[in-house]
Amino acid sequence: MKSVKVFAPATIGNIGPGFDVLGLAIKGIGDIVEAREFHGNDLIIEAVLEADHDISTNPDKNTAGIAAQEALKLLGIKTGVALTITKGMPSGSGLGSSAASAVAGANAVNCLFGNSLSKEKVLEAAMAGEYSVSGGYFADNVAPAIYGGATLTRSLHPLEVTPLGNISDLIIILVMPKVKILTKDSRKILPENVTLSDFVVNLANTASITAAFCKNDYNLLKDNLFDYIIEPTRSTLIPGFPEAKEAALDAGAHGMTISGSGPTVFAITNSQKASVKIESAMVTAFNKKGVECKSLITTSSVDGSGIVKSGIIT
């Protein structure tokens, strides 16, 4: 019977000041969902592999399962589908772990049955899965995992997303502290009111970042990751953040901030040589505060979710 494996990349939500509207796909890390057809009418999850915690195999309580079921509804198909989910990143990492699973689940079903859904419809299905675990309706992780590169969420009701493109000179230094922060928890501490001056700065920086990806212009991106509204609050949940940020900037980074809701942080540069120095400085800063972490030097992913390997099960 038919089977297909689909990959969905990790993502950086917000890209600094672009809270809930900007997102960026990341190369080299993400989730894989294998979907296979079998005789029957149910969607089941056979296994969740390489997860760092217990993840439900109940398709009604699993982000990939929910998204896959939504994709089946959109396709108008009633047949048996079995999923195997392979996690490529920790949960609560700020890298869109649940979004990657949702996207891979929805797109795996789409690819299994002829790839007839548009990216907009895959997005619709994936959003249903993401909503189930994030505690809200946000597209800043789901959208770039589908389209690749950077995306702008222009509206949620109705859902309108615009792909922005990529920056070829961008080098991203990811540092993942061994701290777990759930999106729904990190949203509870956000400020209800902000000053006009902070709003204006964040708006200007968000506009500059958007233009940077549209024009493939690193110079419009650098020095504009500063977030005066969300970062000051969320950074308190990340031990060692102030020291790591100072270390990154002192090592030559053109910006450093939180990826999504954290605890992963990222810095940017356009120099491969500098990226190694920045990575070392950030890791050392966290370690000095007693925080273990992993790190990765990467770039943005031009491609979004796609097939890894397909074949026939005998």
N, C-alpha and C positions, 0 to 999 in steps of 0.2 A: 504494500500500500504506500501511498505518497507520504513523504516527510520533508521538512525543511527546517533549517537552522537560521535564525535571524539575530543579528547583533544590533544593539542600541548603545550609543556612546554615553559616557558620563557627561555632565553639564555643569557649568557655572551659572547659578542664578543671580540676577541683579546686575552683574558686572560692575560692582561698586555702587554708585548712586542710583542706578536704574531699577529701583525697587519694584518687583513684580512685573516689570515691563521688558527688561532686557535679559537675554540668556545667550550662552555660548557653548557649543559642543566641543568636547575635549578628545584629542586623539590618544589611543593606546590604553584606554580603560573603559569598561562598560559591562553590560549584561548580555547573555545569550539565552534565547528561548528556542527550544526545538518543538515543533508541532508535527504531529502525525495523525493521519486519519485512521479511524477504526470503525467497525460495524457497531452501530448504536446511535443514540440521540444525545448523549451527554458530553459535556466538556469536563475532563478530569485533569488533575495535576499529579503526575506519576512520581516526581521527585523534585526537590529543591537542593541543588548541589553547591558546595563551597560557601554556604552562608555563615555569617559570624554569630547568628542567633537563630532561634527557632522561628521559622516562617510557615504559616499555615498552608497546608495543601488543599484546603477547602476552597474551591474556585470562587465562592461567593465572598471570601474573606481575604483573597490574595489579589494584589494589584494587577498582576499579569493575567490572572484568571478572569477578573472582572472585565478588563480591557478586551481580552480575547472573546468573551461572550458578547460584548457590545459589537465587536467586529462581525461576528457571526450574524447578529441581528441585522446589521447594515447590509450584509451580503445576502440576507434572506436564505441562509443555508441552515438546515437542520440535519446534522450528522454527528457522529462521534469524533471528538478531537482530544488527543492526549498531549499534555505539555510537560516538558522537562525544563526547569529553569536553572541556569548556572549563573550564580552571582559573581560579579567581577569587582565589587567594591563593598565596603562596609555600609551597613545601614546607619542612618543618622549622621552621615559624614559631611553633608552639605554639597554633595556632588550629584544629586539627583538620582539616588539609588532606586527609589520607588518609581520615579518617572521612567528610568531606563527599562525597568521590568515591564511597566505598563506599555511603553512604546514597542518593545520587543514582542510582547504578547499579542498586541493588536496587529502588528505588522506580520508576525509569523502566520497568523490565521489568514491575513490578506494574501500573502505570498503562496500559501498552501493551496488557495483556491483561485489562482490565476492573476493575482495582483491587480484586481479590477477597481479597488477603492482608491480614490484620490488621496493625496497627502492630507488634505483638509478633513476627509472622512476618517483616516487613520488617527488624526489628531483628536477628532471628536470621540472616538472610541477610547483612546489612551487617556484622555482627560477624565473619563468616568473612573478608570482605575486609580489614577493619581488622587482624585478627590477622596477616595475611600480611606486613604491613609494620611494625607497631608492636612486634613481638617479644613480645607478650603479649595476654591476653584481657581487655580493658578496655572499659567502656561509657560512660565519663564524657564522651566526645565524640560517639559514635555516637547515644546515646539522646536528648540534647537536639536533635540535628540532625533527628531523626524527630518528636519530640513537640512541640518548641518550648518556650520558657521554660526553667525550671530543672528538672532531674531528679535523682533519688536512686537510685543503684544499690544495692539492698538485698542482693542476692546474685548471684554469678556462676554458681554450680552448686547449684541451677538458676538460670538467668538471670531475675532479678526486678527490674524498674525501676518506679519510681513518679514520675509527673509531679507537680511541686510547685506550678507556677503562675508568676506573674510579679510584678514590682514596678513599678508604673506610674510612680513618681517617679524611678526609677533612670536615671542618665546615666553612660555608660561612656566613658572616654577610653583608647583603644588606642594604644600606641606600639610600632612594629615595628622594632627595630634590625636593621641589615643584618648579621646573624650567623645562621648556620645551626646548629641543634641538633636532632639526631634523638632521638626518644623513647627508642629502645632504648639509645642512648648515655647519655642523661641518667639513666636508671634504674640504670646501673652504678655511679654514684657515691653513691647514696642510703645513708644510715646503716643499719646492721643492728640497732643498739640505740638506744633513746631513753630519756631520763629520764622518770620518772613525772610530774614537775611540767610538763614540756613537753607530754606526752600529755594531761594534764588540761586545760590551756589550749586546745590544739587541739580537743579533744572539745567543750568548752564553746562555742568559736567556731563550730564546724561545726553544732552543734545550734541556735545562734542564727540562723545563715544559713538553715538549713532552715526554721525557723519563720518567718523573714522572708518567704520566698517563698510559704509556705503562707498567710500572713495579709496579703500585699501591704503589708508594713510596712517602709518604708525605715529607720526608726529602729532596727529589730532587725538590720539589715544593717550599717549604718555602724559603724566602729571595731571590726569583728569579722573583718576579712580577715587579721589577723595569723596567720602560720604560723611556728611555732617549730621545726619539724622538717625540712620539705622545702626551704623557701625559703633558709635559710642555706647549704645545700650547692649547690643549683642556681643560685643567684644568682652564684656564682663563675664560671659559664660565660658570664655576660652582662657585658661590659665597660661600666662606667658605671652599673651598677644601683644601688649605694648612693647615688650622687649624684642619680640620677633619682628615687629614692624620697623622699629628703629634700626635693628640689625640689617634688615633687607634694604632699607633706604641708604644706610651708610655704605653698604656693599655695592651700591650703584643701581638698584632697582628704580624704575620710573613710576612706581606705584605699588602698593600692597594693601590688600583688604580681605574681607571675608568672602568665601564662596557660598552663596546662598545663605542658609541660616547657620552655617558653621557646623563643626569646628574647623573644617578645612579652610586654609587661607591660601591666597595665591599672590605672587608678585609677577611683574612683567619687565621684560627687557627686549632689546633687539640684538643683543650680543651673546653668542654662544659661550664665549669665554667668561663674560660677566655672570651668566646664568649659573655656572658651577660655583662661583664665589658666593652668589646670593643664596643658593640652596644650602651651602655649608653654614653660612651665617645664621640663617633662620633656624635650621635644625639645632645648631649649637645653642642658640638663645632659648629654645624650648627646653632642651635637655638641662640647661642650667637651672631652670625653674622646676625640674623634676618631672617634666612631661615627655613621655615617649612619643615618637612620631615616625611616620614614613614620608618619603618625598619622591617627587617625580618631575623631571624636566620634560616638557612636552610642547605641543602647539595646538592650535584649534583644529578641529576636524572639519574638513571641507564637506565631507559626506555625512549624512545622517544615517538612520537605521537602514540596514540592507542585509541581503542573504549572505550567510557564511558558507553553507554547504547544503545542497539539496540532493535528494536521491529517492530511490524506491526501496522500501523495506520488504524483504522477502521472508 
